[in-house]
C-alpha cells in the first residue's frame, strides 16, 4: 500500500489555484503554480512571494525548565538572545552528525516554539519533550524586497519585526505570531496563523499582489542564497564544521550531544568542506554528481541547479581538504569543468 500523505490546511486552496503538487517530508505540497518555478523565483528576488511551509514542524516547549532543556540539547547558545527573538541552531548525534537544523522562536520567558524540518519532528520531541502543535497552525513565509509592504497592508500594521525578531499581532480577530525569518536569502517574514484564518490570509496576500510560490522555487532560492538543506549539506556523517557553519556551535555554553566529537574533529582538521561551485555556463550542476581532479574522486555535489540571477549552473558541494582547483564532472564520456566560487551566488535583497 502506498503511504498516505499528510496535507496542510491550505491543500484545497493550492489545488484551486492550479498548483502542481509533490510529496515532501510526508506531506503533499505545492511544487509550483501555473506561472512556473522561474517566475516564482524572480518574484521573490524582485517583489514578493508567499509560501505555505506548514509542513515544517512546531514543537511547543514550555515551563520553568524549558530554557535549560533546549540549552542542553542544541548547539547554539540561547543565552545570547531572549524572548521575542529567533535563533538558528543544530541538533546533533554523539558523532557530531547533524540530525536536524532548527529555528527556535523564543515567544515568552518560559515558552518556545521549536521548528524542525518536516520529517524530523519526532527526533526533536524525543530530545526536548514538549507538545507537537504542527497541525494546529499554518506557517506562511512571505519573502522578497516588497514582502513587508504587502504584509503591512494585509494585516493593517505599521511595524513588523526586523531580522530574527518576533512580535505578536492579529488578523481578522485571530492571534498571529510574526517572525523576521525565512529561507530564501531575501528579506521577509513568516506568519504563524490559526488554520481557520489561513486561507483568507493566503488569498488576501495574493490579491494584494504577492506571487504564490511552491517548493520548487523555495529550493532554487535557498540554493542561490547558499543556504544548507538537511539531507544534502547537513546529515549523517556531516557536522556543522563540514558545512562551514562553525558559528552555530558555542562550546563555552556547556555540554550538548556531539560536543566531544566536534572538538576532536576541529583538532584533527575538517575534511571534506562545503564549497560553492559553478559550471560557468547555463548547464546546471546535478545533485549527487561526483567531482574529480586529476582522475581522482575528490568530492560530490550536495545540491545542484541553475541560478536565474547568474544565469548559470550553480551548486554546493563537499571537497576534500586540499583538493586542487582543476575540477571536473564525469557525464559519460563528457568531462564538464567546474570552478569553486563564493556563495551566496548572487547579490540578494
Buried (B, 14 or more C-beta within 10 A) or exposed (E): EEEEBBBBBBBEBBBEBEBBBBEBBBBBBBBBBEBEBBBBBBBBBBBBBBBBBBBBBBBBBBEEEBBEBBBBBBBBBBEEBEEBBBBBBBBBBEBBBBBBBBBBBBBEEBBBBBBBBBBBBEBBBEBBBBEBEBEEBBBBBBBBBBBBBBBBEBBEBEEBBEEBBBBEBEBBEBEBBBBBBBBBBBBBBBBBBBBEBBBBBBBBBBEBEBBBBBBBBBBBBBBBBBBBBBBBBBBEEBBBBBBBBEEBBBEEBEEBBBBEBBEEBBEEEBBBBBBBBBBBEEBBBBBEBEBBBEEEEBBBBBBBBBBBBBEBBBBBBBBBEEBEEEBBBBEEEEEBEBEBBEBBBBEBE
